[in-house]
Amino acid sequence: MRNLWTKASVLGSVSVSMAFGSVLWSQKKTEPDQMASSSTMASTNPDSPYELKLVQVLFRHGARTPLKSIPDVMEAQWAPNLLEPPAHTHINYVVTDLHGGPRPPAPVEDSYRSSILTGGTFPGQLTTVGMQQLYELGERLRKRYIVENPFLSPTFSPAEVYVRSTNIVRTIESAKCLIAGLFQQKQKEIVPILTTEAEAEILYPNYHGCKLLKILGGHRWAESSTLPDIAADLQSIQSALGIATHQHIDFILIRDDMVARETHGLPCPPVLDTWRNTVEQRAVDMICHIYEPGKRENLQLCVGPLLHTLMVNIEEKLQGTSSEPNRKLFLYSAHDTTLMPCLMALGIFDMRWPPYAADITLELHQHRQNKEAFVKVSYIGQDQHIPGCSGVYCPLQEFKQALSAYSLTSELYQSLCNSTEGSTEP
């Protein structure tokens, strides 16, 4: 079992996904609808006909150590002092399972800790830079939902705020830092950060918990580096970097190490200066081939249960059926491999790798008089016009219709995952 998880973690941020894509698939981000500015639906302005009811934020962790160093090139020194937490990010928190019990085992994290990078740190660890990035994301949310619009209480309350993370240290610490920025370390209660066991995780494409995803994704992953254009560029950059031909590398691995170094001011091989744009583009081409967003089933397997969860949160808020009626904010601490298939399913993937601390935010608004509901989606602070929606503020029925092709209940997800008969790709 350790070998399985080790293999998963080494695949880069794409580790826990193994699914879907088409190199030829591309989609431009739609410009925000200029007719629907945030002022027209001011959430807590009593003079506005609209009221903000619920906010859900799905975000990528902050900057981290690489998951694996590029072999045969000059080593970066990943020293422990790069991981020092800033004092202003400290809060009192506890990590539990989804029901408040003990934290589950963490095989992905265990696999990271089976190796050590040059300099003495483990792969995949949140750095001081990453902690600050998430603190600043928390400050941005604070400005919007506490300072400018008093939607949230200025002090953390678990009745009001739900925090869930993948069971990996960097996402747990990212959630902690975001909360510190959002509430400026003001808390009357310990912050619970909820996690689940790896096989049941829905906050990333889970090929360990889904047989069909493993079958489909395994083939697409292996194939992605052999596609003619990608393979030709990979051979050229491998030669330019002086990497031995027997070493297995790919553009996602190269990008992961390159971006980690750049973010922390560590030296990169000079040859990468001329290859940077190619590395970025080919990494995205690979991920699109792996995720294969042109096939509905693939995105369903990647993020269907997560999209369903987001919709259930909206429905329960509107219908008043939530077990936590005062809940206003859901925070989900996840990965680039979570955000990309979500962006693809929403129809707003811009063919760019999500940066550290990127966020997808869903706001639920409701008309005070006729109770009509609207959903507004933003990505890294920019409002998005979802295809199939009549505006940036998307009528709920239109939003549900847009997601209906990909959203899956847990029962349908399990049924699809187990339908592996004849699903081996050539």
Secondary structure, 3 states (H helix, E strand, C coil): CHHHHHHHHHCHHHCCCCCECCCCCCCCCCCCCCCCCHHHHCCCCCCCCEEEEEEEEEEECCCECCCCCCCCCCCCCCCHHHHCCCHHHCCCEEEEECCCCECCCCHHHHHHCCCCCCCCCCCCCECHHHHHHHHHHHHHHHHHHHHCCCCCCCCECCCCEEEEECCCHHHHHHHHHHHHHHHCCCECCCEEEEECCHHHCCCCCCCCCCHHHHHHHHHHHHHHCCCHHHHHHHHHHHHHHCCCCCCCCCHHHHHHHHHHHHHCCCCCCCCHHHHHHHHHHHHHHHHHHHHCCCCHHHHHHHHHHHHHHHHHHHHHHHHCCCCCCCCCEEEEEECHHHHHHHHHHHCCCCCCCCCCCCEEEEEEEEECCCCCEEEEEEECCEEECCCCCCCCEEEHHHHHHHHCCCCCCHHHHHHHHCCCCCCCCC
